Amino acid sequence: MTSTQPLDGVRARLLDAPGLDRAVRGSGVVGDRARLQLDRAARAELLGAGALQPLLEDPLVTDVLVNGGHGVWVDRGAGLERTDVVVEDARALAARLATLAGQRLDDAVPVVDGRLPDGSRLHAVLAPVAAEGAHISLRTLRRRAFTVADLRRLGFLDDVGAQVLQRLVEVRANVLVSGATGSGKTSLLACALSLVPATERIVCIEEAAELAPTHPHVVHLQVRRANVQGAGGIGLDVLVRTAMRMRPDRLILGECRGGEVREVLGALNTGHDGGWATVHANSADDVPARLVALGALAGLTPAAVAVQARAAIDAVLHLRRDAEGRRVLAQVGVLVADGPDGMRCEAALTRAAGGMVTAAAWDQLGSVLDRGAR
């Protein structure tokens, strides 16, 4: 019997046997170890990501990328590195993963976003949209949030950054986490939320549930996309308004990327202290322009965004990759007035070779850190 025959037998038995366990037991494979290996292979091939499954199960891996027939790459926190994993048919794997995510992927629908049963986020693109063939991008879901000690050990935070993070949670500051894709925004946010007292209720609003803080009372609200008739969609703006009526102690927006910025700024200006959100930005200096652009999608003028943002947001934590590819807290800033109708992000702490050092806006950040918890 060849190495693929037991797995072929399991696949066939799944058609007329209820459940994978029964199919494996009926495969004819003898021995506990051999049967366990078959079970793992069957789950990876039929219910998981096939050859990619061991990479998704690696606790250090955050991203798995399949570049058509040109290799498989992973990110373990120090930038992308090529693996020796081989995907024989990337298109077939992409289509099967899309099915597991409850989505369709074929010539008529060549791009898909979805979530696998294990929580991993799937994005796949077929040819000819992807010129080199099928491309698969998987973002893993951490089962346990990083602790502050973890982030310090990884070099993400130094001693000063760790103390500032903890204090911002303690005083119920409203915080905006900025950074590029893959800079660690979700990881830092989950770590911060794990510091929230167990007596408080956290309501997380996301496009797809990714935040997994170590906390006993977390409620997840996620976007529902419109059906094929264009009806039934529920966006982030609606979810923010819904969350405000759910008695949240901490109102969290996983990513602010559209007109929902109006609802978020409104909530943080009306007594919902201790809120956190993330936003894509190349630098802390770009955060005000990003907020203005998002506000325009909701019909807000730049002046209105500036006034609300300065009143609502106590601190901006900007993340980036350092020269070695590690995720780091690069800057802590505050939003200050820039002319009668504008704003800018002024640095309070910046990362240097020896760690975080104070900058021009340190006194303003210090007044936030020194206030009593509300």
Secondary structure by P-SEA (a helix, b strand, c coil): cccaaaaaaaaaaccccccaaaaaaacccccaaaaaaaaaaaaaacccccccccccccccccbbbbccccbbbbbccccccccccccccaaaaaaaaaaaacccccccccccccccccbbbbbbbccccccccbbbbbbbbbcccccaaaaaaaccccaaaaaaaaaaaaaccbbbbbbcccccaaaaaaaaaaaccccbbbbbbcccccccccccbbbbbbbbbbcccccccccaaaaaaaaaaccccbbbbccccccaaaaaaaaaaccccbbbbbbbbccccaaaaaaaaaaaaacccaaaaaaaaaacccbbbbbbbcccccccccbbbbbbbccccbbbbbbcbbbcccccccccaaaaaaaaaacccc
